[in-house]
Amino acid sequence: MMKNKLERPICLEEYVIINGISQFLYHLGTSYDNPVMLFLHGGPGSAESLFTRAFQEKWEEIYTVVHWDQRGAGKTLTKNPDKLPTIDLLLQDLFEIIQYLKKKYNRQKIVILGHSWGSVLGSVFIRKYPEEAAYYIGTGQVVSMLENERVGYNKVKEMIEQSGDKRSMKRLESIGEYPGHRIVFNKAFLKKCEQVRKLQGKYKLGMKLDLTIWITVFKSPIFRVSDIIAFMKIFRANANLHKFLGDFNLRTETADYKVPIYYILGGNDWQAPYVISQTYFEEIEAPNKGIYIIPNAGHMTMMEQPDLFFDALLEIIKIEKMNQ
């Protein structure tokens, strides 16, 4: 069993039967009176339940935070290696998890926070089931996958040109046309994408999977060796979601939302470029909305500037209390 070092009143890892399969949930909090936040991880397939130590301690003072390893990710994938996700299955999973949390914590609505791929899932979900969400927080928010890659590529190209880095320019040119007219997650695209991400990492525009991230993972109280094996399988496990993600574009519908919308964006995130979300945010019609751009933070905004991210969460809770 996991160690509850911080002696949290709420500290639970469990498997719950959701939509016919056993799915992993990890709850942490300090008070049953706090709002319940469901954290939707990125990827698709990159469970972030192992990262809680890197950013979440303060959150637990104001929220009960629940991490869910989605179908095709982390501990849920380990338990169900052949039950793979489609967008419809995930939306149904998410709906059922919210029903479970509402009952468990006696809540009418749940706060949803979506990171990266989780912001895609979260944005689609709140359109379909607005009455389930108290409000939505997007970080590393994806508006359009094609636009993401185009803007992120142009930004790193501009940085390389400015610094006169001929070696990186050669590497960029060897990639050829990117991302093309449409994103298809095949081997050729992935190879190009990986090269772009490496260059973005070098110029601190993207996410670096460096040693500190792995140390965080290994130190997590819920870490198991099977988590590494699951991580190595995520691409194949999430092939169906990649098809959906390649064509994803929030702008195909109006920007009308029935729930309050908040974006917390890294001012140095060029993996899901914050400038795209910023422009889209201006079009949003919602009962309430707010945007926070965190300086010196990239795609892992909450891990790179945890204090500033927490300040934004405090502000959001204050606004929501005033509007209740």
Secondary structure, 3 states (H helix, E strand, C coil): CCCCCCCCCEEEEEEEEECCEEEEEEEEECCCCCCEEEEECCCCCCCCHHHHHHCCCCHHHHCEEEEEECCCCHHHHHHCCCCCCCHHHHHHHHHHHHHHHHHHHCCCCEEEEEECHHHHHHHHHHHHCHHHEEEEEEECCCCEHHHHHHHHHHHHHHHHHHHCCHHHHHHHHHHCCCCCCCCCCCHHHHHHHHHHHHHHHHCCCCCCCCHHHHHHHHHCCCCCHHHHHHHHHHHHHCHHHHHHHHCCEHHHCCCECCCCEEEEEECCCCCCCHHHHHHHHHHCECCCEEEEEECCCCCCHHHHCHHHHHHHHHHHHHHHHHCC
